[in-house]
Amino acid sequence: MGLTCVHSGALHGVDAIGVEVEVNSRSRGDIKFSLVGLPDTAVRESIDRVLTAISNSGLRWPDKPITINLAPADVRKEGPSFDLPIAIGMVGLDEEKNGAFKGGALEKCAISGELALDGRVRSVKGILPLTLQAKKAGFRAIIVPEANAAEASIVDGIYVYGVPDLRSAVSLLQGEGNIRPEKLDREAFFNRQRRYDIDFSDVRGQAHVKRALEVAMAGGHNLLMLGPPGTGKSMLAKRLATILPTMTETEAIETTKIHSVAGLLNGENAFLATRPFRSPHHTISDAGLLGGTSNPIPGEVSLAHNGILFLDELPEFKRSTLEVMRQPLEDGIVTISRAAGKFTFPSRFMLVAAMNPCPCGYLGDPKRECRCSPIQIEKYRQRISGPLLDRIDLHVEVPAVDYKELKADSGGESSEAIRERVEETREIQLERFTAHPDVTTNAAMTSKLVREHCQLDKQSDALLEQAMTDLNFSARAHDRILKVARTLADLDGASDIQSQHLLEAIQYRTLDRNLWV
């Protein structure tokens, strides 16, 4: 055989593009290897790995000039995932020494994997989007590293074969060996993966904060907690994912794709069925938050997609880093332009932040005296820009917990009980926005939808007008208040926003009310 064609794929953002690996041998000329088709350094280096792996697996390639083409030629190919398909293509050139592949085997499957020098097949990142692309292209099967088989098997409607080494992959294509398709009990897997080890009942006291957190999760609202150190802000934030609605299978696959491309999955954690909770350190760079580098990978705002992005000690983050987050908060996507092309990563997350009320942390604490001057407090507060604060719907004060509450037998309601109310409220919103598939929560309402679904009676309208005047709320804060009020009405099962809903929504604008200086 002078030419073999092996099907594989290349990652582009969080999706994959089909790639044909064409391996051709010429009858004349010096023995050399040419690799074309816009490969990056890792792909160009694969020739040495592939040749050594083939030799150490007891296989052969023709002693002839070999050209390897990765098509389409205008798509950049990155990473070591082309090792296995290139090796399969080269082995297929010498049927006399290696044996022939089963008729139609290469036409029916896609192949991806990195090779070790001894022929072992190592795991690669992005197997889930590569498997989804293979299914979309109509392939019946995909051959992947054994370590990636569980991740790939999440995709229904395509056979997944996990191979430990090159020799096993060749035997499989020749119709030999004992490798069977990876099988997954999807329902049992999802139920097992959706369990949390933490619960809202772990937290003692802070009933009003828990109420605000429930409101935020019910309406998809961004939230800021402010209070002295040790009051439970981080503990509460870590439990927020447990009261969010259970991820649908579509959301789970979408979320797992992002983590797969970032290389964050492993055999024990091959799929994300619980909502992500990301908590980057305040020293994170702009690229780390948004995603970037020369070969763009998802940043923290994308890794938190469909979940929570928690920024603890918010004023300690560089202001420039916080500012670049404003657009993803509005658009739900991150677009990165590089010479290799334009990459788009989803970033529809809920922002939850925490901060102290002042540099020392004890402003307003009844037991400890604040050592900060008004100027220091104002400078500390100004590290967070007004436009960013406007994008945070709820500002909640978290005071120190009373000793009696700490010693209470129970921390209150369980996450399951709260989640049931949140899910019921989300169902109301899904029904409300049936005609607007891009809008699934009250927080995502456009200005037009706010005017349509957040109408006030005369009494409530007068209340809001007075608050806007007395507290100097911005136009964006006006809409945020109405969105939160709409969520409060939904939680109560009310068809219209009432004055008590509006008053509660207004009290969640602590920073706008300028109460701590």
N, C-alpha and C positions, 0 to 999 in steps of 0.2 A: 504494500500500500504506500503510495507516494504522498498522500495527503490525508490527514485526519482533521475532523472538526469537532471540537468539544464545546458545549454550551456552559457558560458561567454568567457572572454578573459583576457590575461595579457599583459601588455606593455613590450616591449623589444627594447630599443632605441626609434626610431620614428615609429616602426611597432608594431604589436600585434600578439600574438600567441593564438590559440584557447585553451580554458580550459573547461573541464567538471567538474561540481560541483556535486559530487555524495553524496547524503544524505541517510543514511541507519539507520533503527531502529531495535534493537534486542528485542526479546520477553522477555528475562530474564536478570537479573542483576540490579545493583544499577543505579539509574538515574544519568547519567553523560554525558558529551559531549567531544568528541575527534575530534581534527582537524589535519589532516595530509596532506602531499603533498607539503612540503617546503614553508610554509607560513612565512611571516615576522611578526614583532611585531604588526603592524596595523591590519593584517588579523587575527592573533590569538586573538586580543582584540575584534574582531567583534562578538564573541559569546554572550557577555554580551549585546552589542547593539542590536543584532538580537532578542534575547529572550525578551528584554524589548519592542522593537518595535512591535513584534508579539502580545504580551499581550495587549499593549496599543491600538492596532488596532482592538481589539475584536476577535482575531483569537487564535488558539490553536496549540500546538504541542503534540505528543504522550508522555505520562509519561513513557518513556522507555529510555534505553541507546541509544545514537545517535552518529554515526561516520560520519564525513564529510571528504571526500577525494577530493583534488584538483588535477586533472590529466591533463597533465603528471606530474609525481612526481619529475622529474629532472629539471623542470623549476621553478625558484623562483617566488613566487606570492607576490606582493607588493601593498600596499594601501588599501583603504576602499571600492573599487568598487565591491568587492565580497559580501558585506552585502546583497544586494537585491537578488541575485541568491541563496545565502544560505537560506535566509528567505523563498523564494518561495519553495525551496526544502523541508524545514521543515514543511511548511503549507501543502504541498502536501502529507505528510505522514499521515495526519488525515483527510481523505475525509468525514468521518462521521460527524465531528463537523464543518469543514470548507467548505464542498462542493467539488465536483470533478472538476478538470480542464477539459476543452473541449478536446475531443479525438485528439491526435496529436499536441496539442498546444505547449507543451514543446519541441517537436522534430523539430518544424518549426522555432523557434526563438531563438535569443541570448538575454541575460539580463545582465545589468550592472547598478550599482548605490550604493550610500552610504545611510545608514539609520540614521535618527535622532531617539531619544528615543521615540518620540511620533508617529513614523511611517512615518513621512515625508521622501521623497526621495531627498537627497541632490545631487548637481552636483558633478561630478568627472572629473579629467583631462584625456585627451587622448581618448575622445569619438570618434573623427574622425577616428583614426587608428583602434579602436575597431569595428566601423561600417564597415570600409573597409574590415577588416578581416572576419566579419560575412557574408558580401556579397560574398567574395571570397570562403568561406566555403559552400556556397549554401543555407544559411538561407533566408527565405522569409521575415522575419521581425526582428526587434530588439527593445527591451523595454529599454528605457533610462530615466534618470531624466528629468522632464519637462524643467528644465533650460538648458539642453543640446540638446533638440530636434532640435532647429534651426541648430546647428552645424552638427548634424548627418544627417539632411535632405539634406545636400549638396550632399551626395552620392546617385547617381541615381540607380534604380533597386532594392531597398529594402524598405519595409515599415518601417517607424520610428514612434513609439508610445512613446510620452512623458507622464510619469505618475507623479502626484504630491505626491502620498503616496503609502504605501504598500497595503492598502485595494483596491485602484484603480487598481494596478497591478494584484492582485488576481482576481478581477472581470473581468478584461480584458481577462485573461487566461481561465476564466470560461465561456466566451462568453457573458458576461453581461456588463453593463456600457455603457457610451456614448463617450468614447475616440476614436477619429478618427486619422488616420495617418497624420503626419505633412506633409503639402504640401508646395512646394516652387516654385515660378515663377523664374526659374533660370536666364533667360535673364534679367528680370527687376532687380533682386537682384544684378547680376554682374554689370550692368550698374550703379546702385545706389552706390555700394561699390567702384567703380573705380574713383569716383570724388575726386579731391583734393581741399583743401581750400586755398592753396598757389599757386603762379605762378611766373615764371621767370621774368615776366614784373614788379614784385614788386621791383626788384633790379635796382637801378639807376647806370649808368656808368658801368665800368669794362667790356667793350666789348671784350677785348682780353682774359680775364679770362673766360667769357661765351663761347668764341670760344674753349678754351682748355677743358672746361667741356663738351661741345658738342662732341668733338673728343673722350674724355674718355668714355662717355656713348655709343657712336656709335660703338666703338671697344671693349668695356668691359675692359678698361684699369684702373689700379690703379692710383691714383692721389694724389699729395701733394701740398697744397697751403701754401705759406709763405708770410707774410707781417705784418705790424704793427697792433696793436689792433684797432678795430673799423672800419676796411676796408671792412667788409661784408663777411668774409670767412665763418662764420657759417651760415649766411643767405643764401648764395649761396649753401652751402652743403645741407641744409634742403630742397632745391627745386630740387635737382638732381633726386629724384625718379619721379618727375612730367615729366621729359623728357625721362625717360627710356621707352622702348617698353611696351605696355600693357601686363600684365601677361596673359598667356594662362590658360585655366581651369586646365590643368595638373600641371602647375607651382603653381597656386593658392592653389590647394589641397595639393601639396607637402609642400608648405610654411606653410599652416594652420596646418598640422600635427605636425610640429615642435613646433609651438606656443601652440597647444592643449596639447601636452605632457608636456610642461613647465608650464601648468596651467594658461596661460595668456589670455585666451578667456573668454568672458561673453556673456550674451544674446544679448546685443546691438552690440557687436563686435564678432559675432560667426564665422566669416569667413574673411580671408584676400584676397581681390581682388586687393589691391594696394601693390606695392613693399615695403617691410619693410625698415625702416630707423632706425638704432640702433646707439645710441651715448652714450657709457658707460663713466663713470667718470674715471679720470686718476688714481684713487686709486684702481681700480678693481684688483682682484687677478687673478692668472693664471687659477684657476678653474672657476672663474666667466667668464673669456674670452673664454676658450676652452670648458667648461662643466666639470662636475666631481661630487664629493662627493661620499659617499659609494654606493648610488643608483643614478647612473649618470643621469643627466638631461642636456638638451642642454645649451651651453654657448652662449655668444654674437655672436661669429663667425657663429654659426648655426642659431641663431635667425635672423641673417642678410641674410640668404640664399636666393638667387634670388633677393637681394636688395643691400642696402648700409650699410657698417659699417664705421661710421664716428668717427675718433679719434681726438678730439680737443686738442690743446696744447700737441702735440705728444711727445716732449722731457720730459714732466712731468710724463709720464708713466714709470714704472719701466722697466729697460732694459731687465730684465729676462722675463717680461710679453710680451714685444714686440717680443722677440726672439722666444717664443713658438708659435707665430702666423705665422712664416715663412712657416712651413710645410702645414698648411691648405691653405695658399695662393697658394701653388704649386699644391697640390693634390685635393683640393675641398672637402675633407672629414676630419673628426676628429675621431680617433679611441681611445677609452678609455678602458683599461683592468682593470678589478676588479675580486675579488674572485668569484663573481656571474656570470662572463662571460665577453665577449668582446662586447662592444657597439660601433656602428658606427653612427655618425651624419653627414648629409650633410652640407657643409659649402662653397658653391660656391657663394661668395659675391664679391662685388667691394669695395676695400679699398679706402677710401677718408680720408685724414688727413690734419690737419692745424697746423701751428706753427708760432711763431714769429721769426724774423731773428736773434734775440739775446736775452739775459736774460731780458733786459729792454724793448725790443720790438721795438726800434726806429732806428735801424741801417738802413741807407739809406733813412730815412724820411727827406724830404726837409724842414720841418717846426720845427722839434724837434731834439735836439742833442742827439746822443747815448752816454750813460755814461759807456759803457762796454769796457774793454780792449780786445785786440786781443786774449789773453789767455782765458779770460772768454767766448768769442764768440766761440773759438775752443772747449772748454770743453762742452759748451752747444750743439754744433753741434754733438760732439762725443757720446752724449747720444743715438743717433740713429746709429745703426751699418751699415756698408757698405753693407753687404748682404741683409739687409732689404730695404735699399734705392734702391738697384739694382732691387728689385721686384716691385718698384713703377715706372710706365712707364712715367708719366708726372710730372715735377716739375714746378709749376706756381707761379710767383711773383704777389702779390695782393697789389698794392700801394693804398695810400689814394685817395679818390674820390674828384674830383674838385667840388667847390661849384656850378658852373653852371650846372654840370651834376646832382647834387642832386636836383636842382630846376626844372629839365626838366619835361615836362608834362607826358612823357612816359618813362618807363624803357626799352623800346625796344621790341623785339619779345616776343610773348607769349610762354608758355610751349608747347602748342599744335602745334605751327608752328615748333618749334625745334624738338619736338618728331616725327613729320612726317618725317623729314630728317633722324633722328636716326633710325627709323623703316625701311626706305628704305635701309639704309646702312646695317642694320642687315640682311635684306632679301638677299642682295648680298652675305654676308658671309655665310648664311645658304645654299645658292645654291653652293657656292664654296666648302664647306666642306660636301657635301651630302654623300660622301663615308666615312666620319669620324663622326659618330653620337655623339661621346663624345666631339667634337670640334664644338662650335657654334659661336665663335667670334674670331677675329684676335688675341686678347690677349691670347687666349688659344692654339695658334698654338705651336706645338712641333718644335724642331730644324729642323727636316726633312721637315715639312710643311713650315717653314720659308724659307728654301733653295728653295723650289718648287714654292712658291707664292710671294716671295719678291726679285726677281731677279732685278739687277740694270744694267743700261747701263754704258758705260765707264766713262762718265762725272760724274754720280752720285756715281759710285764706287770710283772714285778718291776723291770726296768730303768726303765720309765716311771714307776713309783711312786717309785723312788729319785730320779729326776730332778725330779719334781714337788715332792718334799719338800726336796731339797738346793738347788734353784735357784729355788724359790718361783714356779713357773709358774702363770699364771691358768688358769681353766677353759677360756677361749677358746683360750689357747695350747695346752692339752692337745689340743683337737680339731684345731688347725692342725698340730701335730706328727704326728698320726695321718694326716691328709690327705696331708702331704708323704711320709710313710713309704709310704702306699699308692701314690703316684706312683713312688717309687723301686722298689717291688716290680714295678710295671707295666713300668718301663724294663728291668728284669732279666728280664721274662717270668715272674715268680713269681706263683703263685696266692695265696699267703699272705704277710703281712708277716713278715719275719724280723728277727732281732736287729740285723744290720748295717744294715738299712734304717732301723730305729728310731734307732740311734745316729747315723747320718748326719743324720737329720731333726732330732735334738736339737741337733746342733752348729750348725745353721742358725738358732739362737735367740741370737745373739751379744749383743744388747742386753739380753735377759732375764737373761743370765748375768753382767751387770754387770762386764765384764772391763776396761773402760778407765779406771776411777777407783780 
